[in-house]
Amino acid sequence: MGRIGFRFSPFSKKQKQLLTWWLPQSGVSDKDGIIADGAIRSGKTVSMALSFVIWAMETFNGQNFGMCGKTIGAFRRNVLTVMKQMLLSRGYKLTDHRADNLIEITRGKVTNYFYIFGGKDERSQDLIQGITLAGIFFDEVALMPESFVNQGTGRCSVEGSKFWFNCNPDTPAHWFKKEWVDKREDDKNLLYLHFTMDDNLSLAEDIKRRYRGMYSGVFFKRYIMGLWVAAEGVIYDLFVDNKESYIIDKAPPIRYATIGVDFGGTGSAHSFTLTGFTHNWDVVILDEFYWNNKEKGRLSPKELEEKFVDFCRRAKTKYRVYEAFCDSAEQTLIEGLQVAAAKSRVGVDVRNALKGAINDRIAFYNSIMAQKRFFIMNHCTATISALENAVYSDKDPTKDERLDDGTVNIDSLDSMEYSTESVQSDILYLRK
């Protein structure tokens, strides 16, 4: 290894291969790049980031490189923080020019420049135009648009440049699977490494068990097994197969509760969901309001406001309720609820829901179901039915889309998800 000053003892065999594949003695250094996919928490991201920088510093001097995440913030949070620590401990000097999203890295007489890019949508490709790169690293490449990746790889015109791809699997019809993973040997000349959690030696067995218990169905196959599989059929299979484990007739002690609100149009429904959190951070669906406009006739804004205030008052007779999170697409209706809540002095702050990716919300509920941390009161029949009948759409095999064609109750699911969305990323790990 010569002058590469780091110890391999913390790394698994698979991580060592990722770290050293570009060395002449590896036997695969003639490859134009590498793809590392597989399970979450498998150690591929940190190993790849470290390998990418060491390769760049051992191979080039005075060159530009690209490092890409879905967003710049995500890359800094998920990759750069740990990467900085590892590089500093190995004698590298780093200067972070945050205004330019540029990391200047020096070791000895060698200095290279690493620009951070975010590839969240089709417009992101514009950010990477015009720069000449000696290499590029994509973290979570399956979350990026194809146009951004093509633009980034197209900027690598320096002789000896290489591509570095890291991701968790998605649908087998995903563009990255079809255009890069499947064509890695013949068309792309790329090394491919598949990771599991066992490839991360720093991950304790009890942590592995916890992660294996956090997912079910398609999420287990992708995040734990690391497989490119399609999302199809029933979404909440655990709930459908074990309803008696989740439906309860008496609520446990509740720490506090929130309300989720989804507004319905002519052919859909207004839905309110009251969700409580126990002292162990279990999630309990406590109450619901469901008004199908198509079947019952459309509510006027005033009638909707009255229904909402009544729902809040009923909730506050039993629980501590401070916030209601509403579908942000209907600002006029939200303003009406805000005024009604203030006039009635019901003590509920009416706010916009975050409305993050639907699949993130689906993954959250599948996770807490797998952990036996989800419960629903037996009188919440609309929500129970919605959970039973939620299925994936087969319209577009490249996307994981929930069927929303008017035949199933999506509104109860939306309001349920809005009620927990602000805490879903934390609650998976909280248990006090």
Helices and strands as residue ranges (DSSP letters): H 13-20, G 24-26, E 33-38, H 44-59, E 64-69, H 72-75, I 76-80, H 81-89, E 93-97, G 98-100, E 102-107, E 110-118, G 122-128, E 135-139, G 141-143, H 146-154, E 162-167, H 175-176, I 177-181, E 190-195, G 197-199, H 205-212, H 217-219, I 220-224, H 237-241, H 243-246, E 247-248, E 256-262, E 269-277, E 283-292, H 293-296, H 301-316, E 321-326, H 331-344, E 349-352, H 358-370, E 374-377, H 381-389, H 411-420, G 421-423, H 424-427
